[in-house]
Amino acid sequence: MAGVPGRLLIVGAVALMAALAFLLGRTTSTQSAPSPTRSPTPTATTSPTVSEIFQQVGPSVVVIRTDDAIGTGVIAADNGTILTANHVIAGAKAITVIFADGTKAQARVASADPDQDIALLTPASLPEILVPAVLGGGAEVGAPVVAIGNPLGLTFSVSSGVVSGLNRASKSDGGDLEGLIQFDASVNPGSSGGPLLDARGLVIGIVVSIADPGKDEAFAGIAFAVPIGTALSGGDGDGDGNGPQI
């Protein structure tokens, strides 16, 4: 019987090891199992990306060439009327419009409002497929914006930023402009007349000027646009705000 206690000890040890293995197995199983998580709450459709906005509105943007300058315009109506900055075409003997598909056309000034730096152009011919931009929408400080234009002759360039301020004033060759949208999306000479777009791709303004503290026409992070409501109420040539609605 002397060997019995030894056998009991061995049995006890085996039982203890089995119990430990069982407990360890439970612990390992619990740690490796993923914790249940709540499914994300469905959200509203997200705003389009800058690339998507460019694909959407790019076909509505045109290159404007005059005797010795380049600017930008945006197709603003189904009849092909182009909205641009007045200083882009002021005094030009000839105006050539180049649509996104490469179609070229001569254009005439339908009306202009130098006081608001806004002009409307009528092309002599139109591309096979005409894509007017969607106009409207308001600007809010801090809201994202996208600008499309032809800065320094780099046609159909896109940049993005935010609205930096509202009701700003800026000096221009034609005089002081007031009630402008200030934004920080990069624009340069050649961008004038191009659309300023909100996060949905709606035209909320027409680019007209940049702050130029160095007097070198270099972008300093501050640009200005005429609000689309002002642009659409101008363009009659006498600055009285009773221009054509488009």
Residue pairs with C-beta under 8 A, 6 or more apart in sequence:
47 144
47 199
47 200
48 56
48 199
48 200
48 201
50 146
50 158
50 160
52 201
53 146
53 158
53 197
53 199
53 201
54 146
54 148
54 158
56 201
57 74
57 133
57 146
57 148
57 195
57 197
57 201
57 203
58 100
58 148
58 156
58 158
59 100
59 101
59 129
59 131
60 74
60 75
60 100
60 131
60 132
60 133
60 195
61 72
61 73
61 74
61 75
61 100
61 133
61 148
61 149
61 156
61 194
61 195
62 72
62 73
62 74
62 75
62 82
62 97
62 98
62 99
62 100
63 70
63 71
63 72
63 73
63 97
63 98
63 150
63 155
63 156
64 70
64 71
64 72
64 73
64 82
64 84
64 88
64 89
64 95
64 96
64 97
64 98
64 107
64 121
64 193
65 71
65 95
65 96
65 97
65 98
66 88
66 89
66 92
66 93
66 94
66 95
66 96
67 92
67 93
67 94
69 88
69 92
70 150
70 153
70 190
71 84
71 85
71 88
71 89
71 150
71 190
71 191
71 192
71 193
71 194
72 84
72 88
72 148
72 149
72 150
72 190
72 191
72 192
72 193
72 194
72 207
73 82
73 83
73 84
73 88
73 97
73 121
73 193
73 194
74 82
74 83
74 84
74 133
74 193
74 194
74 195
74 203
74 206
75 81
75 82
75 130
75 131
75 132
75 133
76 82
76 83
76 120
76 132
76 133
76 135
76 203
76 246
77 132
77 246
78 130
78 132
80 122
80 123
80 126
80 130
81 110
81 120
81 121
81 122
81 246
82 97
82 107
82 120
82 121
82 122
82 123
83 118
83 119
83 120
83 193
83 206
83 231
83 246
84 118
84 119
84 120
84 121
84 192
84 193
84 206
85 117
85 118
85 119
85 192
85 193
85 206
85 207
85 208
85 226
86 112
86 113
86 114
86 116
86 117
86 118
86 119
86 174
87 117
87 172
87 173
87 174
87 192
87 208
88 119
88 192
88 193
89 95
89 109
89 112
89 119
89 121
90 112
90 114
90 119
90 174
94 106
95 106
95 107
95 108
95 109
95 121
96 104
96 105
96 106
96 107
97 104
97 105
97 106
97 107
97 121
97 123
98 104
98 155
99 105
99 126
99 127
100 127
100 131
100 156
101 127
101 128
101 129
103 125
103 126
103 127
103 128
105 123
105 124
105 125
105 126
106 123
106 124
107 121
107 122
107 123
107 124
108 121
108 122
108 124
109 119
109 120
109 121
110 120
110 121
110 122
110 235
110 244
111 119
111 120
111 235
111 236
111 237
111 243
111 244
112 118
112 119
112 120
112 235
112 237
113 119
113 234
113 235
113 236
113 237
113 238
113 239
113 241
113 243
114 174
114 175
114 239
115 174
115 175
115 234
115 239
116 177
116 226
116 230
116 231
116 234
116 235
116 239
117 172
117 174
117 177
117 208
117 209
117 226
118 206
118 226
118 230
118 231
118 234
118 235
118 243
119 235
120 235
120 243
120 244
120 246
133 195
133 203
134 201
134 202
134 203
135 202
135 203
135 228
135 232
135 246
136 202
136 203
136 204
136 228
137 198
137 200
137 202
137 203
137 204
137 228
138 204
138 227
139 145
139 163
139 166
139 181
139 198
139 204
139 205
139 227
140 163
141 163
141 164
141 165
141 166
142 162
142 163
143 162
143 163
143 198
143 199
144 160
144 161
144 162
144 198
144 199
145 160
145 161
145 162
145 163
145 183
145 185
145 196
145 197
145 198
145 199
145 204
146 158
146 159
146 160
146 185
146 196
146 197
146 198
146 201
147 158
147 159
147 160
147 161
147 183
147 185
147 186
147 187
147 191
147 194
147 195
147 196
147 197
147 207
147 223
148 156
148 157
148 158
148 194
148 195
148 197
149 157
149 187
149 190
149 191
149 192
149 193
149 194
149 207
150 156
150 157
150 190
150 191
150 194
151 157
151 186
151 187
151 188
151 189
151 190
151 191
152 188
152 189
152 190
153 190
154 190
157 191
159 185
159 186
159 187
160 185
161 183
161 184
161 185
161 186
162 183
162 184
162 185
163 181
163 182
163 183
164 182
164 183
164 184
164 222
165 181
165 182
166 181
166 182
167 178
167 179
167 180
168 178
168 179
168 180
168 181
168 182
168 224
169 176
169 177
169 178
169 180
170 176
170 177
170 180
170 208
170 209
170 211
170 224
171 177
171 209
172 208
172 209
177 208
177 209
177 224
177 226
179 226
179 227
179 230
180 208
180 209
180 224
180 225
180 226
180 227
181 196
181 204
181 205
181 224
181 225
181 226
181 227
182 222
182 223
182 224
183 196
183 205
183 223
183 224
183 225
184 221
184 222
184 223
185 196
185 223
186 219
186 223
187 194
187 207
187 210
187 219
187 223
188 210
188 217
188 218
188 219
189 217
191 207
191 223
192 207
192 208
192 209
193 206
193 207
193 208
194 206
194 207
195 203
195 205
195 206
195 207
196 203
196 204
196 205
196 206
196 207
196 225
197 203
197 204
198 204
203 228
204 225
204 227
204 228
205 225
205 226
205 227
205 228
205 231
206 225
206 226
206 228
206 231
207 223
207 224
207 225
208 224
208 225
208 226
209 223
209 224
210 217
210 219
210 220
210 222
210 223
210 224
211 220
211 221
211 222
211 223
211 224
212 218
212 220
213 220
214 220
226 234
232 243
232 245
232 246
233 241
233 242
233 243
233 245
234 241
234 243
235 243
235 244
236 242
236 243
236 244
237 243
